[in-house]
Amino acid sequence: MYFEDYQVGQAFDVAPISLSEEDIISFAETFDPRPFHLSHEAGRTTRFGGLIASGLHTLSAAWGAWVKSPENKDGTICGVGIDRLRWLAPVYPGDRLSSRLTIRDKKLSHHGRSGTVYGSYESYNQAGEPVLSMEVLVLVACRSEA
């Protein structure tokens, strides 16, 4: 989609994802090696009661689902930022995460070749509990420049 295609209030349901135990441990070994991201045993002694995904893993996987979506195929130049990122609940191996991107605003750049699209992104587990929320800013090309 190009800048002109996005409309304020428009919402996109993103294909669901899940993180396996192997995914969680592999990510944690490289990027966030806290004990409760590395083993069930270590996680049992925490408030989480078991192995959980790193918040950064949850963020990367949930946003990656949007990046892979057909709506995001053309027009996107790059991400500009993330505001108000919150991890709201732990993500356990096998949780099925559904996400939704809602367009909050859009602003054409001064040169008119691109613009910034502002969205709210929320992810929920299979029980409908929110696990992640953030506001995203994405630089998107105008169709006339394609």
VEXZAPA-153769 format. One line per 3 residues: number of its first residue (from 1); their letters; for each residue x, y, z of N, C-alpha, C. Coordinates in Angstrom, 3 decimals, padded with zeros to 6 digits. Example, Ala and Ser with C-alpha at 12.3 -4.5 7.8 and 13.67 -1.06 7.14 Angstrom:
1> as> 013.190/-005.690/007.800/012.300/-004.500/007.800/013.200/-003.300/007.800 | 012.850/-002.250/007.080/013.670/-001.060/007.140/012.900/000.030/007.870;
//
This chain:
1> myf> 000.846/-001.176/000.000/000.000/000.000/000.000/000.887/001.234/000.000 | 000.378/002.254/-000.602/001.084/003.533/-000.654/000.389/004.528/000.269 | 001.028/005.658/000.475/000.527/006.658/001.413/-000.941/006.992/001.168;
4> edy> -001.305/007.167/-000.093/-002.683/007.534/-000.430/-003.695/006.452/-000.057 | -003.246/005.208/000.023/-004.144/004.078/000.295/-004.558/003.968/001.759 | -003.754/004.515/002.654/-004.056/004.428/004.087/-005.090/005.476/004.459;
7> qvg> -006.070/005.080/005.253/-007.113/005.988/005.721/-007.166/005.961/007.243 | -007.326/007.119/007.850/-007.434/007.195/009.309/-008.645/006.373/009.758 | -008.452/005.539/010.758/-009.499/004.661/011.268/-009.483/003.276/010.650;
10> qaf> -008.797/003.123/009.551/-008.697/001.827/008.883/-007.959/000.844/009.800 | -008.423/-000.403/009.837/-007.791/-001.420/010.679/-007.456/-002.642/009.839 | -006.323/-003.255/010.175/-005.842/-004.438/009.482/-005.613/-005.548/010.492;
13> dva> -006.275/-006.677/010.283/-006.008/-007.851/011.095/-004.819/-008.571/010.471 | -003.858/-008.896/011.299/-002.604/-009.488/010.849/-002.658/-010.996/011.076 | -002.068/-011.760/010.167/-002.060/-013.219/010.291/-001.479/-013.634/011.642;
16> pis> -002.129/-014.570/012.324/-001.643/-015.012/013.635/-000.289/-015.715/013.547 | 000.427/-015.660/014.649/001.725/-016.323/014.769/001.768/-017.073/016.100 | 002.721/-017.946/016.244/002.992/-018.544/017.552/004.496/-018.762/017.657;
19> lse> 004.971/-018.764/018.887/006.384/-018.963/019.162/006.562/-020.305/019.845 | 007.397/-021.142/019.286/007.650/-022.446/019.884/008.667/-022.311/021.019 | 008.766/-023.347/021.812/009.785/-023.387/022.864/011.173/-023.183/022.256;
22> edi> 011.428/-023.845/021.144/012.725/-023.722/020.481/012.973/-022.291/019.996 | 011.946/-021.651/019.432/012.073/-020.257/018.992/012.441/-019.359/020.165 | 011.736/-019.531/021.275/011.926/-018.678/022.449/013.344/-018.824/023.004;
25> isf> 013.795/-020.054/023.147/015.123/-020.296/023.705/016.216/-019.801/022.765 | 016.063/-020.052/021.481/017.068/-019.618/020.504/017.220/-018.099/020.501 | 016.097/-017.387/020.490/016.151/-015.922/020.531/016.825/-015.468/021.821;
28> aet> 016.420/-016.043/022.927/016.947/-015.634/024.232/018.445/-015.893/024.348 | 018.913/-017.014/023.830/020.349/-017.321/023.909/021.179/-016.226/023.258 | 020.665/-015.647/022.194/021.413/-014.623/021.474/021.151/-013.212/021.990;
31> fdp> 019.899/-012.894/022.309/019.544/-011.502/022.547/019.069/-011.139/023.952 | 018.586/-012.097/024.719/018.025/-011.772/026.042/018.128/-012.992/026.957 | 019.364/-013.349/027.361/019.576/-014.605/028.070/019.204/-014.596/029.557;
34> rpf> 018.032/-014.116/029.864/017.539/-014.214/031.233/017.083/-015.650/031.467 | 017.281/-016.161/032.677/016.971/-017.572/032.930/015.546/-017.979/032.550 | 014.541/-017.129/032.807/013.160/-017.517/032.511/012.829/-017.484/031.026;
37> hls> 013.781/-017.024/030.188/013.644/-017.122/028.734/014.391/-018.337/028.191 | 015.148/-019.013/029.072/016.009/-020.108/028.634/015.552/-021.492/029.066 | 014.758/-021.565/030.148/014.323/-022.893/030.587/013.038/-022.836/031.398;
40> hea> 012.274/-023.913/031.290/011.052/-024.051/032.087/011.391/-024.077/033.573 | 012.463/-024.775/033.908/012.842/-024.914/035.306/013.103/-023.554/035.946 | 013.895/-022.727/035.286/014.187/-021.394/035.822/012.926/-020.545/035.881;
43> grt> 012.063/-020.691/034.899/010.826/-019.925/034.869/009.843/-020.314/035.954 | 009.894/-021.561/036.413/008.963/-022.031/037.441/009.118/-021.278/038.752 | 010.304/-020.783/039.022/010.553/-020.083/040.286/010.206/-018.598/040.216;
46> trf> 009.676/-018.150/039.083/009.334/-016.736/038.910/007.826/-016.548/038.951 | 007.408/-015.309/038.926/005.979/-014.994/038.877/005.310/-015.527/037.614 | 006.107/-015.886/036.586/005.547/-016.352/035.321/005.223/-017.837/035.338;
49> ggl> 005.835/-018.588/036.230/005.530/-019.996/036.386/006.077/-020.913/035.313 | 006.902/-020.385/034.428/007.472/-021.220/033.368/008.223/-020.385/032.361 | 008.627/-021.034/031.296/009.351/-020.384/030.206/008.459/-019.344/029.527;
52> ias> 008.997/-018.158/029.315/008.262/-017.127/028.553/009.180/-016.507/027.509 | 008.565/-015.956/026.479/009.315/-015.271/025.428/009.828/-013.928/025.925 | 010.983/-013.552/025.445/011.487/-012.203/025.675/010.499/-011.202/025.075;
55> glh> 010.326/-010.075/025.736/009.477/-009.034/025.172/009.973/-008.585/023.811 | 011.293/-008.524/023.652/011.854/-008.125/022.359/011.543/-009.157/021.276 | 011.499/-010.412/021.654/011.120/-011.467/020.710/009.654/-011.315/020.312;
58> tls> 008.803/-011.086/021.314/007.378/-010.878/021.041/007.188/-009.698/020.095 | 007.870/-008.601/020.381/007.800/-007.414/019.525/008.243/-007.740/018.101 | 009.403/-008.367/017.963/009.937/-008.675/016.629/009.015/-009.604/015.850;
61> aaw> 008.523/-010.639/016.515/007.658/-011.607/015.829/006.316/-010.988/015.445 | 005.720/-010.235/016.369/004.406/-009.625/016.084/004.512/-008.604/014.963 | 005.536/-007.746/015.023/005.708/-006.745/013.957/006.097/-007.416/012.649;
64> gaw> 006.894/-008.473/012.734/007.270/-009.210/011.531/006.075/-009.764/010.787 | 005.034/-010.137/011.529/003.810/-010.633/010.877/003.177/-009.540/010.019 | 003.199/-008.290/010.494/002.684/-007.183/009.682/003.579/-006.947/008.475;
67> vks> 004.891/-006.962/008.691/005.841/-006.705/007.602/005.647/-007.716/006.473 | 005.305/-008.949/006.821/005.096/-010.005/005.818/003.710/-009.965/005.186 | 002.829/-009.119/005.669/001.450/-009.113/005.175/001.370/-008.550/003.760;
70> pen> 000.363/-008.982/002.997/000.215/-008.492/001.621/-000.015/-006.980/001.552 | -000.671/-006.416/002.571/-000.931/-004.967/002.568/000.356/-004.161/002.693 | 001.364/-004.745/003.253/002.620/-004.038/003.486/003.642/-004.294/002.374;
73> kdg> 003.224/-004.958/001.313/004.159/-005.387/000.271/004.842/-004.211/-000.432 | 004.080/-003.254/-000.898/004.639/-002.134/-001.659/004.446/-000.832/-000.890 | 005.299/000.115/-001.143/005.116/001.456/-000.605/005.897/001.760/000.655;
76> tic> 006.052/000.800/001.537/006.770/001.074/002.781/008.236/001.340/002.490 | 008.730/002.442/003.028/010.146/002.785/002.887/010.920/002.259/004.089 | 010.475/002.628/005.282/011.149/002.170/006.499/010.343/002.561/007.729;
79> gvg> 010.651/001.898/008.817/010.086/002.301/010.093/010.782/003.569/010.565 | 010.033/004.430/011.236/010.568/005.683/011.760/010.696/005.633/013.275 | 009.773/004.909/013.929/009.856/004.836/015.375/008.727/004.053/015.994;
82> idr> 008.912/003.809/017.283/007.902/003.153/018.103/007.748/004.003/019.357 | 006.533/004.353/019.685/006.227/005.096/020.909/005.328/004.244/021.788 | 005.381/004.510/023.071/004.480/003.889/024.046/004.435/002.365/023.956;
85> lrw> 005.583/001.740/023.765/005.668/000.283/023.723/005.405/-000.282/025.110 | 004.500/-001.246/025.189/004.177/-001.891/026.459/004.033/-003.394/026.249 | 004.655/-004.154/027.146/004.432/-005.588/027.218/003.431/-005.795/028.332;
88> lap> 002.271/-006.316/028.010/001.148/-006.342/028.934/000.939/-007.676/029.629 | 001.423/-008.741/029.032/001.290/-010.075/029.615/002.363/-010.962/029.010 | 002.789/-011.986/029.741/003.813/-012.887/029.206/003.285/-013.718/028.042;
91> vyp> 004.217/-014.105/027.175/003.907/-014.988/026.052/004.614/-016.317/026.313 | 003.831/-017.396/026.331/004.324/-018.734/026.625/004.482/-019.529/025.326 | 005.312/-020.557/025.343/005.444/-021.393/024.138/004.077/-021.885/023.667;
94> gdr> 003.853/-021.763/022.370/002.605/-022.223/021.776/001.462/-021.225/021.813 | 001.613/-020.118/022.542/000.557/-019.097/022.504/000.344/-018.656/021.061 | -000.905/-018.441/020.705/-001.261/-017.973/019.358/-001.555/-016.483/019.459;
97> lss> -000.729/-015.693/018.796/-000.860/-014.241/018.878/-001.513/-013.678/017.624 | -002.573/-012.920/017.833/-003.247/-012.197/016.759/-002.968/-010.719/016.960 | -002.757/-010.003/015.871/-002.436/-008.579/015.964/-003.343/-007.768/015.068;
100> rlt> -003.437/-006.499/015.415/-004.244/-005.563/014.627/-003.510/-004.230/014.563 | -003.425/-003.688/013.351/-002.874/-002.356/013.123/-004.034/-001.427/012.780 | -004.170/-000.348/013.541/-005.205/000.649/013.281/-004.520/001.969/012.948;
103> ird> -004.904/002.562/011.825/-004.293/003.816/011.382/-004.892/004.969/012.184 | -004.011/005.714/012.886/-004.434/006.824/013.729/-004.328/008.167/013.015 | -003.325/008.304/012.152/-003.083/009.593/011.500/-002.134/009.361/010.344;
106> kkl> -002.013/010.345/009.495/-001.022/010.320/008.423/-000.694/011.748/008.041 | 000.568/011.966/007.717/001.021/013.312/007.372/001.935/013.246/006.164 | 001.572/013.998/005.157/002.367/014.084/003.945/003.627/014.889/004.236;
109> shh> 004.757/014.440/003.711/006.000/015.188/003.903/005.966/016.473/003.071 | 006.823/017.408/003.412/006.812/018.707/002.734/007.120/018.596/001.246 | 007.887/017.600/000.831/008.225/017.452/-000.592/007.167/016.673/-001.368;
112> grs> 006.243/016.017/-000.667/005.122/015.346/-001.316/005.428/014.002/-001.942 | 006.608/013.456/-001.721/006.962/012.152/-002.309/006.709/010.986/-001.357 | 006.487/011.309/-000.098/006.239/010.282/000.913/005.511/010.929/002.083;
115> gtv> 005.147/010.106/003.034/004.499/010.616/004.231/004.651/009.627/005.369 | 004.325/010.085/006.548/004.395/009.230/007.725/002.997/008.743/008.064 | 002.890/007.439/008.270/001.642/006.818/008.698/001.817/006.455/010.167;
118> ygs> 000.862/006.869/010.999/000.888/006.634/012.441/-000.165/005.575/012.759 | 000.250/004.537/013.456/-000.693/003.472/013.765/-000.587/002.981/015.192 | -001.656/002.371/015.657/-001.661/001.653/016.932/-001.594/000.175/016.601;
121> yes> -000.709/-000.529/017.272/-000.517/-001.952/017.016/-000.735/-002.698/018.313 | -001.652/-003.654/018.302/-001.944/-004.449/019.486/-001.873/-005.929/019.128 | -001.345/-006.703/020.064/-001.296/-008.157/019.901/-001.978/-008.810/021.100;
124> ynq> -002.696/-009.899/020.822/-003.491/-010.609/021.822/-003.171/-012.091/021.770 | -003.231/-012.754/022.919/-003.060/-014.206/022.918/-004.379/-014.888/022.571 | -004.370/-016.205/022.554/-005.551/-016.971/022.143/-006.735/-016.787/023.080;
127> age> -006.503/-016.306/024.293/-007.593/-016.035/025.239/-008.131/-014.614/025.088 | -007.582/-013.864/024.138/-008.026/-012.495/023.924/-007.367/-011.485/024.850 | -006.387/-011.932/025.640/-005.689/-011.018/026.551/-004.638/-010.228/025.781;
130> pvl> -004.568/-008.918/025.987/-003.527/-008.140/025.313/-002.153/-008.490/025.862 | -001.191/-008.701/024.958/000.171/-009.010/025.375/001.161/-007.928/024.963 | 000.785/-007.095/023.993/001.694/-006.079/023.460/000.876/-004.924/022.904;
133> sme> 001.332/-003.711/023.160/000.730/-002.551/022.497/001.834/-001.544/022.215 | 001.678/-000.830/021.122/002.649/000.193/020.752/002.044/001.107/019.691 | 002.633/002.272/019.588/002.294/003.179/018.509/003.473/003.187/017.548;
136> vlv> 003.176/002.994/016.272/004.227/002.871/015.261/004.160/004.041/014.281 | 005.308/004.401/013.776/005.433/005.442/012.775/006.201/004.843/011.606 | 005.609/004.921/010.413/006.203/004.281/009.246/006.247/005.286/008.098;
139> lva> 007.398/005.379/007.456/007.551/006.235/006.279/007.093/005.450/005.055 | 006.153/006.023/004.310/005.528/005.324/003.176/005.600/006.206/001.933 | 005.967/005.611/000.814/006.042/006.332/-000.448/004.663/006.702/-000.964;
142> crs> 004.586/007.802/-001.669/003.358/008.163/-002.376/003.305/007.367/-003.673 | 002.115/007.032/-004.094/001.939/006.252/-005.307/002.535/006.960/-006.525 | 002.436/008.260/-006.564/002.956/009.031/-007.705/004.463/008.901/-007.851;
145> ea> 005.143/008.457/-006.794/006.593/008.285/-006.857/006.983/006.830/-007.155 | 005.992/005.956/-007.267/006.295/004.519/-007.453/006.854/004.237/-008.818;
//
